């Protein structure tokens, strides 16, 4: 009985059929894969290639077997292939590397796994390779790298532009502070001289007009101060630290009370209000919010100002609440725009800059600010301060 007849004998019940795998089956296996598969002897001569190899390099296997990479590729590429083959043969096991080879649209990059084929004595006699084309991925990575480089350059350019703008703003601020104040001082000084030295020559209307000039000079000076504060709130460097909101609020209330000791205002400031941020800027924000509350309760008996915090949806919001004049919520979106006022200057003095300053400061801390109010029943301003992705006071 021959070996062939034995191999074709039907399997005994319960046994799996035995199938002999020959060279044709192995060739069919490697021909039906998208990877490039090949075998080279230790002299670098091709022994086997698969159909994907033929397709990529437009060669027939009959024309390849027996050749070396130096017969098929530029010397630099062939040298790299040869070095990797020798590395694999000496390693005794699989090794992985990136390789490049010519393609119709330029060089292609491959992830290659190479391993030695060993004889019965354990000596390498050939090297097999399996290469997977990763050119699309590498090109995408290169595009991302180029885009990142372009973005970094644009950021550098933008930063330079911003630095130039800041210098120009500094120069403008100096001009506003120096050049505009000089004529205002002259207006105030000369009007005061007229009131004092020419009092006997002025009638009531004349004195009234001069007093109005002085009042408007004062308002213009205050407007200049507030605009400069708004500029500084935008440009001042931000230093993050733990800030005691309760202590700052008490300090501001104390300053307001000292300036108007005749005012009777009930203040309630919660203990333990803590945030992370710039103490100086947060102090400016609280000063504006509490000054507004102090001002808009000036015409109310039993004025109350409350400072506290609420937790909602995992976010801590600080608030400043008063029972003063309030405002119509239909105009709430205008509150934080510079020079926007919801009350006339005759009712309450102000430049319409304070809340814009608060908005800038809160925004720079990554937070937000909003308000709720009913006319005649007061207003509540809420604001959050977020630093480094964490909630304040936590």
BAKOL-341657 format. One line per 3 residues: number of its first residue (from 1); their letters; for each residue x, y, z of C-alpha. Coordinates in pm, 1 decimal. Example, Ala and Ser with C-alpha at 12.3 -4.5 7.8 and 13.67 -1.06 7.14 Angstrom:
BEGIN
1) AS) 1230.0/-450.0/780.0; 1367.0/-106.0/714.0 .
! end
This chain:
BEGIN
1) XXX) 0.0/0.0/0.0; 139.6/337.0/-96.9; 159.3/650.6/117.2 .
4) XXX) -82.4/813.9/-122.3; -343.8/542.6/-74.3; -300.0/568.2/300.7 .
7) XXX) -346.8/942.5/294.9; -671.1/895.7/102.3; -808.7/626.1/336.2 .
10) XXX) -1139.8/747.4/487.2; -1097.1/855.4/851.7; -1210.4/628.4/1126.5 .
13) XXX) -1533.1/732.0/1298.4; -1468.4/1024.5/1539.2; -1139.6/1117.0/1371.3 .
16) XXX) -1073.2/1438.5/1176.7; -971.9/1391.5/814.2; -599.7/1429.0/757.5 .
19) XXX) -503.8/1664.8/474.8; -155.8/1694.9/330.4; -54.6/2061.1/264.5 .
22) XXX) 176.0/2096.2/-31.5; 365.1/2383.6/-191.7; 66.9/2471.3/-411.0 .
25) XXX) -159.2/2520.2/-109.2; 100.4/2731.8/70.5; 150.5/2945.5/-239.9 .
28) XXX) -226.7/2989.9/-269.8; -239.1/3094.3/95.5; 22.2/3365.2/63.5 .
31) XXX) -114.2/3476.9/-275.3; -450.9/3557.1/-122.0; -337.0/3812.9/132.6 .
34) XXX) -294.6/4187.9/105.6; 49.1/4177.6/267.0; 370.0/4151.4/67.9 .
37) XXX) 529.8/3812.0/144.1; 867.9/3691.2/24.6; 1161.9/3465.1/112.0 .
40) XXX) 1531.3/3532.8/46.4; 1833.1/3313.8/113.0; 2127.0/3439.8/315.5 .
43) XXX) 2295.6/3563.1/-2.5; 1994.4/3785.5/-60.1; 1853.8/3590.4/-357.4 .
46) XXX) 1476.3/3565.0/-385.9; 1330.3/3219.4/-332.0; 956.1/3294.0/-309.1 .
49) XXX) 730.6/3598.7/-363.8; 352.9/3627.0/-352.8; 106.2/3783.1/-593.0 .
52) XXX) 90.5/4112.9/-398.9; 466.1/4149.3/-447.1; 419.9/4096.5/-821.1 .
55) XXX) 137.1/4351.1/-834.6; 317.0/4623.5/-643.3; 640.5/4607.1/-836.9 .
58) XXX) 493.9/4502.4/-1174.1; 715.9/4194.4/-1195.1; 651.5/3823.7/-1248.7 .
61) XXX) 781.4/3582.1/-989.8; 961.9/3386.6/-1257.8; 1163.8/3702.8/-1326.9 .
64) XXX) 1234.6/3767.6/-960.0; 1344.8/3431.3/-820.1; 1723.9/3415.8/-811.7 .
67) XXX) 1767.7/3794.2/-817.3; 1869.5/4012.7/-526.5; 1731.1/4345.8/-408.8 .
70) XXX) 2030.8/4516.6/-568.2; 1903.1/4386.3/-903.1; 1557.7/4535.8/-843.2 .
73) XXX) 1591.2/4854.8/-635.6; 1816.3/5158.7/-600.5; 2132.9/5085.0/-403.0 .
76) XXX) 2030.1/5280.1/-91.7; 1700.1/5092.7/-59.2; 1859.4/4755.8/-142.0 .
79) XXX) 2130.9/4813.4/121.1; 1863.4/4877.7/383.5; 1675.3/4558.6/288.4 .
82) XXX) 1996.8/4357.2/305.2; 2091.5/4496.8/647.0; 1748.2/4410.1/786.0 .
85) XXX) 1770.4/4056.2/646.5; 2104.2/3999.3/818.9; 1971.0/4144.5/1142.4 .
88) XXX) 1676.3/3903.3/1128.5; 1899.9/3605.1/1049.1; 2126.8/3679.8/1344.8 .
91) XXX) 1843.9/3751.8/1588.5; 1710.6/3397.7/1587.8; 1349.9/3518.2/1601.2 .
94) XXX) 1101.4/3767.9/1455.4; 1202.7/4133.6/1431.9; 995.2/4433.0/1321.3 .
97) XXX) 1102.8/4745.4/1139.2; 985.2/5014.8/897.2; 1105.1/4989.4/538.1 .
100) XXX) 1052.7/5199.7/226.9; 1019.0/5085.4/-133.6; 936.2/5261.8/-460.7 .
103) XXX) 573.4/5289.0/-569.7; 388.5/5439.9/-864.3; 318.3/5757.5/-663.4 .
106) XXX) 651.2/5781.0/-483.3; 809.3/5598.9/-193.2; 582.8/5374.2/12.5 .
109) XXX) 636.4/5287.0/377.0; 590.1/4933.7/509.8; 577.7/4775.7/852.8 .
112) XXX) 779.2/4458.5/804.7; 813.5/4151.1/1022.8; 1112.3/3932.0/931.2 .
115) XXX) 1210.0/3597.9/1080.1; 1480.7/3342.1/1000.2; 1407.1/2998.6/859.4 .
118) XXX) 1618.1/2739.0/1044.4; 1752.1/2402.5/931.7; 1752.0/2089.8/1148.1 .
121) XXX) 2070.1/2208.7/1316.7; 1909.0/2537.4/1414.0; 2104.7/2744.1/1163.5 .
124) XXX) 1941.1/3010.9/953.1; 1936.9/2936.6/582.0; 1683.1/3200.2/467.2 .
127) XXX) 1477.3/3496.6/584.5; 1103.1/3535.3/531.8; 935.7/3875.1/533.5 .
130) XXX) 578.5/3997.4/568.6; 534.1/4366.7/479.5; 217.1/4573.3/525.9 .
133) XXX) 179.5/4903.7/343.3; 121.8/5190.3/589.0; 186.8/5469.9/341.3 .
136) XXX) -158.1/5627.9/379.6; -116.5/5639.4/757.4; 234.8/5784.2/733.4 .
139) XXX) 123.2/6046.7/484.4; -168.0/6138.4/709.8; 71.1/6167.0/1003.9 .
142) XXX) 297.3/6389.6/795.2; 2.4/6608.7/700.9; -90.0/6637.7/1068.8 .
145) XXX) 270.9/6723.7/1151.4; 277.3/6991.0/883.0; -56.4/7128.4/996.8 .
148) XXX) 70.0/7140.0/1355.6; 385.0/7316.3/1242.2; 178.0/7567.6/1045.7 .
151) XXX) -53.1/7614.3/1343.3; 241.6/7669.7/1577.0; 380.8/7927.4/1336.8 .
154) XXX) 44.9/8098.9/1314.3; 25.7/8101.4/1694.7; 373.0/8256.1/1710.6 .
157) XXX) 272.7/8514.4/1451.0; -51.9/8583.7/1632.4; 130.1/8615.2/1963.1 .
160) XXX) 369.6/8864.0/1808.2; 72.6/9060.4/1670.9; -92.6/9057.3/2012.0 .
163) XXX) 226.4/9176.6/2179.3; 242.9/9461.5/1929.1; -122.5/9541.7/1995.4 .
166) XXX) -61.3/9540.1/2371.2; 226.5/9784.6/2328.7; 4.7/10005.8/2116.5 .
169) XXX) -271.8/9984.8/2378.0; -23.4/10079.7/2647.4; 81.0/10380.2/2443.3 .
172) XXX) -282.9/10471.3/2384.1; -363.3/10433.1/2752.5; -77.7/10667.1/2840.2 .
175) XXX) -203.5/10916.1/2581.7; -556.5/10897.8/2722.2; -431.5/10934.8/3077.2 .
178) XXX) -196.1/11223.2/3005.0; -326.4/11413.9/2702.7; -699.6/11405.6/2782.7 .
181) XXX) -664.7/11481.3/3151.5; -472.6/11803.4/3087.5; -761.6/11986.7/2914.4 .
184) XXX) -1003.8/11847.5/3172.1; -793.8/11991.8/3451.0; -791.9/12326.2/3268.2 .
187) XXX) -1171.4/12320.2/3231.4; -1218.0/12241.2/3598.1; -959.3/12497.6/3709.8 .
190) XXX) -1086.9/12787.3/3501.3; -1448.7/12718.5/3589.7; -1352.1/12716.2/3957.6 .
193) XXX) -1172.9/13050.9/3912.9; -1484.6/13196.5/3754.5; -1696.7/13073.2/4042.4 .
196) XXX) -1462.0/13213.5/4305.3; -1326.0/13535.3/4151.4; -1626.4/13643.2/3948.1 .
199) XXX) -1899.3/13532.0/4185.3; -2031.2/13885.8/4227.0; -2065.7/13921.8/3849.4 .
202) XXX) -2246.0/13593.5/3791.1; -2617.8/13548.7/3815.0; -2775.9/13222.0/3921.2 .
205) XXX) -2782.5/13087.7/3564.6; -2410.1/13160.2/3518.7; -2318.3/12980.3/3838.6 .
208) XXX) -2543.5/12688.4/3740.3; -2375.2/12653.2/3402.6; -2029.1/12656.6/3554.7 .
211) XXX) -2131.6/12396.6/3809.2; -2265.6/12179.2/3526.6; -1930.9/12217.3/3346.5 .
214) XXX) -1749.6/12098.6/3658.3; -1988.5/11808.7/3705.7; -1939.0/11693.4/3346.4 .
217) XXX) -1562.7/11732.5/3378.7; -1582.8/11502.2/3679.2; -1790.6/11251.3/3483.7 .
220) XXX) -1545.0/11261.1/3193.7; -1255.4/11201.4/3431.1; -1438.7/10907.7/3584.9 .
223) XXX) -1511.0/10768.0/3239.4; -1140.0/10787.7/3149.9; -1051.7/10608.9/3474.3 .
226) XXX) -1306.6/10334.4/3407.5; -1193.0/10282.3/3048.9; -836.0/10242.8/3169.5 .
229) XXX) -955.1/9993.8/3431.4; -1135.1/9798.4/3157.4; -814.6/9792.7/2952.1 .
232) XXX) -608.5/9674.4/3248.7; -866.5/9404.1/3331.9; -809.9/9264.4/2982.0 .
235) XXX) -429.3/9292.0/2966.3; -306.9/9237.4/3320.2; -123.4/8908.8/3375.0 .
238) XXX) -326.8/8640.7/3552.5; -181.8/8491.3/3870.9; -373.9/8192.7/4004.7 .
241) XXX) -392.8/8129.1/4375.2; -643.7/8045.0/4645.9; -864.6/8350.6/4701.7 .
244) XXX) -1080.1/8414.8/5007.9; -1395.0/8563.4/4853.0; -1554.2/8621.4/5194.5 .
247) XXX) -1261.4/8831.0/5318.1; -1243.7/9034.5/4997.4; -1618.6/9106.4/5007.6 .
250) XXX) -1593.7/9225.9/5370.3; -1301.0/9448.7/5274.7; -1497.5/9611.1/4991.3 .
253) XXX) -1807.6/9659.4/5206.6; -1588.2/9820.3/5472.6; -1446.1/10066.0/5218.7 .
256) XXX) -1793.8/10154.7/5093.3; -1918.7/10206.4/5447.8; -1624.3/10431.6/5537.0 .
259) XXX) -1692.2/10645.8/5228.9; -2060.5/10690.3/5325.7; -2083.5/10643.1/5702.5 .
262) XXX) -2438.6/10781.2/5707.5; -2569.6/10486.5/5504.0; -2749.0/10211.0/5693.4 .
265) XXX) -2706.0/9891.3/5492.4; -2754.1/9539.5/5625.1; -2485.5/9314.6/5478.2 .
268) XXX) -2473.3/8936.7/5493.6; -2151.7/8773.9/5370.6; -2126.6/8396.0/5391.5 .
271) XXX) -1818.3/8243.5/5549.9; -1585.6/8006.0/5369.0; -1628.5/8139.6/5016.8 .
274) XXX) -1308.7/8033.2/4840.0; -1203.8/8032.2/4474.8; -893.8/7981.6/4265.4 .
277) XXX) -785.5/8281.1/4062.5; -614.4/8616.8/4061.6; -682.4/8790.0/4391.6 .
280) XXX) -628.8/9142.0/4255.0; -862.9/9096.8/3961.0; -1127.5/8919.8/4169.4 .
283) XXX) -1108.9/9209.8/4415.5; -1176.9/9450.3/4125.1; -1476.7/9238.8/4016.1 .
286) XXX) -1621.3/9229.3/4367.9; -1560.6/9602.4/4407.4; -1769.3/9673.7/4097.7 .
289) XXX) -2048.6/9432.8/4188.8; -2074.8/9548.7/4549.5; -2041.4/9916.8/4450.1 .
292) XXX) -2336.8/9866.8/4216.3; -2538.7/9698.6/4490.9; -2446.7/9980.5/4729.6 .
295) XXX) -2543.9/10245.7/4472.6; -2871.6/10092.4/4359.7; -2994.6/10046.9/4718.9 .
298) XXX) -2922.8/10410.7/4806.2; -3287.8/10513.3/4763.4; -3433.3/10224.0/4957.6 .
301) XXX) -3516.3/10201.7/5324.8; -3385.1/9882.8/5482.5; -3117.0/9822.2/5219.6 .
304) XXX) -2978.1/9468.0/5217.6; -2673.7/9328.2/5037.8; -2606.0/8955.7/5043.1 .
307) XXX) -2293.9/8769.3/4925.4; -2293.6/8388.7/4903.5; -2263.1/8085.6/4678.8 .
310) XXX) -2488.8/7820.4/4529.9; -2412.0/7472.9/4395.0; -2588.6/7356.1/4083.1 .
313) XXX) -2504.8/7087.2/3827.9; -2161.7/7041.3/3984.5; -2077.4/7408.7/3940.1 .
316) XXX) -2035.4/7657.6/4222.2; -2173.0/8004.4/4148.7; -2097.9/8299.5/4372.7 .
319) XXX) -2360.0/8572.7/4393.0; -2408.7/8933.7/4500.6; -2773.5/9010.1/4579.6 .
322) XXX) -2940.8/9339.3/4670.3; -3295.5/9465.8/4722.3; -3245.2/9790.5/4531.5 .
325) XXX) -3378.2/9938.9/4209.6; -3339.1/9628.9/3995.3; -3384.1/9634.1/3616.6 .
328) XXX) -3602.2/9498.4/3337.1; -3477.2/9152.9/3231.2; -3565.3/9236.4/2869.8 .
331) XXX) -3245.6/9441.2/2861.8; -3026.4/9196.8/3054.4; -2814.5/9113.2/2747.7 .
334) XXX) -2689.7/9474.2/2740.1; -2568.7/9471.3/3099.5; -2211.8/9365.7/3029.3 .
337) XXX) -2150.1/9581.2/2721.9; -1927.3/9885.1/2780.0; -2109.5/10218.7/2817.9 .
340) XXX) -2452.0/10050.4/2840.6; -2673.4/10184.4/3117.4; -3023.3/10075.2/3219.1 .
343) XXX) -3076.2/10376.5/3446.1; -3034.9/10745.2/3368.5; -2745.0/10946.4/3513.6 .
346) XXX) -3000.5/11160.9/3697.5; -3127.0/10853.6/3884.4; -2791.8/10687.0/3952.4 .
349) XXX) -2444.6/10808.7/3863.1; -2210.5/10585.7/3666.3; -2030.2/10534.3/3338.4 .
352) XXX) -2163.3/10193.3/3232.2; -1815.7/10037.2/3245.6; -1820.9/9851.1/3579.0 .
355) XXX) -2011.0/9541.2/3470.4; -1805.9/9520.0/3150.3; -1495.5/9505.1/3370.0 .
358) XXX) -1650.7/9226.7/3579.1; -1739.7/9033.1/3263.4; -1383.3/9058.3/3132.1 .
361) XXX) -1235.7/8938.5/3461.1; -1477.1/8645.4/3496.8; -1419.7/8542.7/3133.7 .
364) XXX) -1043.0/8547.1/3181.0; -1089.9/8301.5/3468.5; -1285.0/8066.6/3241.5 .
367) XXX) -1612.6/8145.7/3416.0; -1938.0/8313.2/3324.4; -2164.2/8581.3/3470.8 .
370) XXX) -2538.0/8637.2/3452.0; -2807.2/8830.1/3637.7; -3164.7/8797.6/3758.4 .
373) XXX) -3380.0/9093.8/3856.4; -3727.7/9237.6/3904.5; -3767.8/9617.2/3874.1 .
376) XXX) -3804.2/9771.2/4218.3; -3718.4/9444.8/4396.1; -3343.0/9424.8/4353.0 .
379) XXX) -3098.9/9223.1/4144.7; -2875.0/8920.4/4184.4; -2551.9/8877.6/3992.1 .
382) XXX) -2411.2/8525.4/3967.3; -2059.6/8439.5/3852.7; -1838.3/8133.0/3833.3 .
385) XXX) -1460.8/8110.7/3847.0; -1303.4/7801.7/3693.1; -930.2/7733.6/3709.3 .
388) XXX) -741.7/7443.2/3551.3; -1061.1/7250.3/3486.9; -1166.8/7240.8/3854.1 .
391) XXX) -1455.5/7406.7/4030.0; -1370.1/7685.9/4269.7; -1407.8/7632.6/4637.8 .
394) X) -1402.8/7253.6/4608.9 .
! end
